[in-house]
Amino acid sequence: MLQFIIDSIASSLGIEEVIARFLVNILMALFLIALTIVIKKTVTVMLINQLSKGRHKVRAKTVGNLIGGTLSVLLWLIVFLLILEIFNVDATPILASAGIFGLAIGFGAQSLVKDIVAGFFIVIDNAFNVDETIEVNGYRGRVTFMNLRVTHITNFLGSELIINNGTISQLINWSRNQTTAVVEFGVHYDTDLNKVTSAMPKFLEHLKNTFEEIVEMPVFLGVTELADSSINMRIIAKTKTGEHFGIERKIRHELVVYLKEIGVEIPFPQVVVHTAKKPVA
């Protein structure tokens, strides 16, 4: 069948059989490459859809992409060997050379192995997934891409951190549980604390009704510190995942307005200087 196609092309185009065979080989190679791309994308989508039925969608997307990436490497290796076979190239010497080369660089690939092993356990332990907000070694942002070797994290400024999985030593996942907004504020030492305490329920109710990010009624904890220039107090509020920083800013704004309305002074740092009197001669 293949020879018939080659003869047909040679006769129809008026070219030599060798050239016709080369063109057929090129077309077969391109067909294999296109088929590999289609299979890889199809399998990845099917994996994600199938995994989504039994687990969290974000988790399914992460695992599906990782499996799809591994499958892609295997598919391209098979296509490479098939293309060599199409062009009658003996793959044995190439594979032998690759084995020797791999052995030569293997001694310097400990960090690569460490990254892959760490990435494997990140997936197994479900430490984080794509689209989740995490903090790694003090850098906080959203996971935009990950594989077994590296993880890409983008922060709110748009800068992207590309970190090897083997170097992740401190990890905080901000996307798994509700977070807590903590707001500290101070009042003057002359303030009537009973007045502040009695005014807080109305303010907390206002916060809960105003900001949908707050999922529970905020709590006023009362006096937390007797500082140099103020009596410090604290308000906490349970928020939707990752919304606590924004809510803290909003609470501070509302708090300044409310304290002014009820006549409670917010002090500023003060330093009292005592001048020693010189002794009379």
C-alpha positions in Angstrom: 0.0 0.0 0.0 2.8 2.4 0.9 4.7 1.6 -2.3 1.5 2.2 -4.3 1.2 5.7 -2.8 4.8 6.4 -3.5 4.5 5.3 -7.1 1.3 7.3 -7.6 2.9 10.5 -6.2 6.0 10.0 -8.3 4.0 9.5 -11.5 1.6 12.3 -10.9 4.3 14.8 -10.0 6.8 13.5 -12.4 9.5 13.1 -9.8 12.0 10.4 -8.8 10.8 7.6 -6.6 13.4 8.6 -3.9 12.0 12.1 -3.8 8.4 10.8 -3.6 9.4 8.4 -0.8 11.0 11.3 1.1 7.8 13.4 0.7 5.7 10.5 1.9 7.9 10.1 4.9 7.7 13.8 5.7 3.9 13.6 5.5 3.8 10.6 7.8 6.0 12.3 10.3 3.8 15.5 10.3 0.7 13.3 10.7 2.3 11.6 13.8 3.2 15.0 15.3 -0.4 16.3 14.8 -1.9 13.1 16.1 0.3 13.3 19.2 -0.8 16.9 19.9 -4.5 15.9 19.6 -4.1 12.8 21.8 -2.2 14.8 24.5 -4.9 17.5 24.7 -7.8 15.1 24.5 -6.4 12.8 27.2 -5.6 15.8 29.5 -9.2 17.2 29.2 -10.7 13.8 29.7 -8.5 13.3 32.9 -9.6 16.6 34.3 -13.2 16.0 33.6 -13.1 12.5 35.1 -11.2 13.6 38.2 -13.6 16.5 38.7 -16.4 14.0 39.4 -14.7 12.7 42.5 -12.7 15.6 43.9 -12.2 19.3 44.0 -12.2 20.9 40.6 -8.9 22.8 41.3 -7.3 19.6 42.5 -8.5 17.7 39.4 -7.0 20.4 37.2 -3.6 20.2 38.9 -3.4 16.4 38.8 -4.8 16.2 35.3 -2.2 18.7 34.0 0.7 16.8 35.7 -0.4 13.4 34.4 -0.9 15.0 30.9 2.6 16.5 31.0 4.1 13.1 31.9 2.1 11.4 29.2 3.2 14.1 26.7 6.9 13.2 27.4 6.2 9.5 26.7 4.2 10.3 23.6 6.9 12.5 22.1 9.6 9.9 22.8 7.5 7.3 21.0 6.9 9.6 18.1 10.6 10.4 17.9 11.4 6.7 17.7 8.7 6.1 15.0 10.0 9.0 12.9 13.5 7.5 13.0 11.9 4.2 11.9 10.1 5.9 9.0 13.4 7.4 7.7 15.1 4.0 8.2 17.4 5.4 10.9 18.7 2.9 13.4 17.8 4.2 16.9 20.1 1.8 18.8 23.2 3.9 18.6 21.2 7.1 19.6 19.6 5.4 22.6 23.0 4.0 23.7 24.6 7.4 23.4 21.7 8.9 25.3 22.2 6.3 28.1 25.9 7.2 28.4 25.1 10.9 28.3 22.4 10.4 31.0 24.9 8.5 33.2 27.5 11.2 32.8 25.2 14.0 33.9 23.4 11.9 36.5 26.0 12.7 39.1 25.2 16.4 38.8 21.5 16.0 38.7 20.8 15.6 42.4 19.0 18.9 42.6 16.8 17.9 39.7 15.9 14.6 41.4 15.2 16.5 44.6 12.9 18.9 42.8 10.9 16.1 41.1 10.6 14.1 44.3 9.4 17.2 46.2 6.9 17.9 43.4 5.6 14.4 43.6 5.0 14.7 47.3 3.4 18.1 46.9 0.8 16.4 44.6 0.4 13.4 46.8 0.0 15.5 50.0 -2.3 17.9 48.2 -0.2 20.8 49.6 -1.5 23.3 47.0 -3.1 23.4 43.6 -3.2 25.7 40.6 -5.2 28.9 41.2 -4.7 28.7 45.0 -3.0 31.5 47.0 0.1 30.4 48.8 3.0 31.9 50.6 6.4 30.3 50.0 9.5 31.4 51.8 7.8 34.7 52.5 6.5 35.3 49.0 2.7 35.3 48.7 0.8 35.0 45.4 -1.4 32.8 43.2 -0.2 29.5 41.7 -0.4 30.0 38.0 1.5 26.9 36.9 3.2 23.9 38.4 4.8 20.6 37.4 7.0 18.1 39.2 10.0 20.4 38.9 9.0 24.0 39.4 6.1 26.1 40.6 5.1 29.6 39.2 3.6 32.1 41.7 2.3 35.5 40.7 1.7 38.2 43.4 -0.7 41.1 43.3 1.9 43.4 41.7 2.1 41.0 38.7 5.7 39.8 39.4 6.2 36.1 39.0 8.3 33.8 41.2 9.6 30.6 39.6 10.8 28.4 42.4 12.2 24.9 42.3 10.0 22.5 44.3 13.0 21.1 46.2 13.7 24.6 47.7 10.2 25.1 49.2 10.9 24.9 52.9 8.1 27.2 54.4 4.7 26.9 52.9 1.4 28.6 53.9 -1.8 27.8 51.9 -4.2 30.8 52.2 -6.9 29.1 50.1 -8.1 26.2 52.2 -9.7 27.8 55.3 -11.5 30.9 56.3 -9.0 33.7 57.3 -9.2 36.2 60.2 -8.9 39.9 59.9 -7.2 41.4 63.0 -7.5 45.2 63.6 -5.6 46.9 66.5 -6.6 50.4 67.5 -5.8 52.8 70.3 -7.8 55.2 72.4 -6.6 58.0 74.7 -6.0 57.2 78.3 -8.7 59.7 79.3 -11.3 57.7 77.3 -14.3 56.3 79.0 -13.8 52.6 78.2 -17.3 51.7 79.1 -18.5 54.1 76.4 -16.3 52.4 73.8 -17.4 48.9 74.9 -21.1 49.8 74.8 -20.7 51.4 71.3 -19.0 48.4 69.8 -22.0 46.1 69.2 -23.6 48.6 66.8 -20.3 49.1 65.0 -19.8 45.3 64.6 -23.3 44.9 63.3 -22.5 47.6 60.8 -19.4 45.8 59.6 -21.3 42.5 59.2 -24.1 44.1 57.2 -21.7 46.2 55.0 -19.0 43.8 53.9 -20.0 40.5 52.3 -16.5 39.2 52.7 -17.1 38.9 56.5 -18.7 35.5 57.1 -19.3 35.7 60.9 -20.2 38.5 63.3 -17.0 40.3 64.2 -15.8 40.2 67.8 -14.5 43.0 70.0 -11.9 41.6 72.3 -11.5 44.7 74.5 -8.2 46.0 75.9 -5.1 44.1 74.7 -2.3 46.5 75.7 -1.5 49.5 77.8 0.9 51.2 75.4 3.0 54.4 75.9 0.5 56.8 74.3 -2.7 54.8 74.1 -4.9 52.0 75.4 -4.9 49.5 72.6 -7.9 47.4 71.7 -8.6 44.7 69.1 -11.4 43.6 66.7 -11.3 40.3 64.8 -13.5 39.2 61.9 -13.7 35.8 60.1 -13.6 36.4 56.3 -13.8 34.5 53.1 -10.5 32.8 52.2 -7.8 35.3 51.5 -10.0 38.4 52.0 -8.6 39.3 55.5 -6.0 41.9 54.3 -8.6 43.9 52.4 -11.1 43.7 55.2 -8.6 44.9 57.7 -8.1 48.1 55.6 -11.9 48.6 55.3 -12.4 48.1 59.1 -9.8 50.7 59.9 -11.4 53.2 57.7 -14.8 52.6 59.2 -13.4 52.6 62.7 -11.8 56.1 62.3 -15.1 57.5 61.1 -17.2 55.8 63.8 -14.9 56.8 66.7 -15.1 60.4 65.6 -18.9 60.2 65.5 -19.1 59.0 69.1 -16.5 61.5 70.3 -13.6 59.0 71.1 -10.1 60.4 70.5 -7.5 58.4 68.6 -4.2 59.5 70.1 -0.9 60.1 68.4 2.5 59.1 69.8 3.6 61.6 72.5 6.9 62.2 74.2 7.0 64.0 77.6 10.3 65.8 78.2 11.2 66.8 81.8 13.8 69.5 82.1 15.9 69.3 85.2 16.2 72.5 87.2 19.6 73.8 87.9 20.5 74.1 91.6 20.6 77.6 92.9 24.2 78.6 93.7 
